[in-house]
Amino acid sequence: MRRWLTDPWRKPRLLEALVWGYLAWSVLPVAIAVWFSFNAGRSRSSWQGFSLRWYWEDPVLSVWHDPDLQRALLHSLRLAVLTTLVAVPLGVAFAIGLDRWRGRLAAGFNFQMLLSFVLPEIILAVALLFLFTNLLKAVQLGTIAQLLGLVTFQLSYPVIICRARLLSIGNEYEEAAMDLGASPVRALRHVLLPLLWPAIFASAVLVFADVIDDFVLVRYLSADAASEPMSVKIYNSARSSPTPALNALATIMLLSSLLAVALGFGVYRRLTRGERSKESTVEGFAAQI
Amino acid sequence: MATSDRAGAWRPRWFWPSFAAPGMAWLVVLFLLPFYVVLSIAFGAVDPLFRTPVPVWNPVQWNPFQFQLLFDRIFGPDGFLGPAFVRTFAFVAAASALCLLLAYPVAYYVTRYAGRRKGLLLVALLAPFWVSYMMRMLAWVNLLESDGMINRLLVGIGVLGEPFPWLAGQPVTVTLGLVYGYIPYMVLALYAGLDRVDQRLLEAARDLGASRRRTFALVTLPLSRQAILAGLVVTALPMFGDYFTNDLLSGSPRTSMVGNLVNDAIGSPGQGGQAAALVLVMMVILAVPMLAYIRTTGQASREAGR
């Protein structure tokens, strides 16, 4: 025992146990919730046999047959797709502009962008709610207001990720292209953009997965039950009268973000195939995030 | 970095600014303007009949009565909002400290000892990010219900005589809920910081005879100070604005936080002015950690660019 304690190269058993404990604690509750979405009975704490009742077999209460749950699911996916389509191109252009321009005005906007990144979501949500109800009244609460709010909140992800990548790319490649006679636009399209693809892709995955789970902004900027996505449905019924259909809904959400991330990682690996080995692993992907 | 300015001669001056322009316009309309509206409402008037807030757009006519009302409700003799502020500080402090204590060893292990399993472990650490926050809280609601698994387990092995009402306004439940909800941010911030620590410095310390513990205390810990600070900020800031963890895991005013005050004000008619004032007070309280975070990330990216 004493020898083991004083051995300077001993394995960190205690640390290892702690890490496994942490992983169990972080994964098990969710795994149990997923497991109970397949429960045959109404209980979410005692197992009554396996069934797909809460997914589609139940003619009234299952996710497939409950129009409310179905609408919530579709609305979440719609918002995620739309926000990604707007926020990523906007953010990438913003990142390129801020990175290469470097004026005082650019620094001011970079600060604003970082502020939108650290600001607690509820503050931005309240501010946008007041904007749409007091000043820009033409914007109706609902899908459009939610989209505008989500893009504002998510814009910083593509900007931060692309700027980090731009910093490591430098501007030598573009200069070389222009020395060889490319126009600025061509140098951008054929040289810089291909180098940026991994970052653009990583940020799109991040934005998509984050919007699917968004709650605070989307709830304040929703108009009625029709514009309430899955997260709001879970919030509304988690403490009132939940059936395992809620777990089923959450499981579907989980699968859609995991699918997005897995697909994203696959494509990310293809995009970074030619680079140093470290870039194309999970570590590289995580570093982007 | 020596930038050749030859290229500038070929590119029109407006070339790069035109890329930034759409994003700038977006932030002006949907980020700056909303805060002007919040100011106009917080310092604005109230409709005498409907009690709805009426924004006053001219700063000269701004009136601080909403803040007087708010400070009365916080600090006044029967300031019923005061306890929520104290509670928020207590919950956030306890939860961030717990996050740090739990996450540091985990991040440390993954950067130093994981070896070939590093990728797999990272996936496991990142997984909670892709699970909806609401689902993670729902999972705990299921487990903590009076006939839930936790109570059945604890009663079954004799720790508890009867089921404990975990979900009926327990500060412990809310604090642990916050830890569970936000610890992934801490793990990631610490992982990024610890991964950057030069391994050769640690080897040098060990070669020069420092024990494991001394190497950790004198080399690793000081070098990860920035990461610890960043981790504390990225976990504490969202906790400050959180109201849904409280609503799902307690739902009782006995544990309500500042976020709940804002949410209640937004939800009740005629309280819009108070919501605006609360949001501004929150921003002032959080200004220091937010600015500190922006400064350190700016420095880090400048160093990385060198």
Interface residues (C-beta under 8 A of the other chain):
Chain A: P8 K11 P12 L15 E16 L18 V19 Y22 L23 W25 S26 V27 P29 V30 I32 A33 F36 R44 S45 S46 L90 G91 A93 F94 I96 G97 L98 R100 W101 G103 L105 A106 F109 F111 Q112 M113 L114 L115 S116 V118 L119 P120 E121 I122 I123 L124 V126 A127 L128 L129 F130 L131 N134 L135 L148 G149 V151 T152 L155 V159 R163 A164 L167 S168 G170 N171 E174 E175 M178 S183 P184 A209 I212 D213 F215 V216 Y220 M230 S231 I234 Y235 A238 R239 P242 L246 N247 A250 M253 L254 S257 L258 A260 V261 T281 V282 E283 A286 A287 I289
Chain B: M1 T3 S4 R6 A7 W10 R11 F15 W16 P17 S18 F19 A20 A21 P22 G23 M24 W26 L27 L30 F31 L32 L33 P34 F35 V37 V38 S40 I41 P55 L102 P105 V106 Y108 Y109 V110 Y113 K118 G119 L121 L122 V123 A124 L125 L126 A127 P128 F129 W130 V131 S132 Y133 M134 M135 R136 M137 L138 A139 W140 V141 N142 L143 E145 D147 G148 M149 R152 L167 Y180 I183 P184 L188 Y191 A192 R206 S211 R212 V233 V234 L237 P238 F240 G241 D242 Y243 F244 D247 L248 G251 G259 V262 N263 I266 G272 A275 A276 V279 M282 M283 L286 M290 Y293 I294 T297 G298 S301 A304 G305
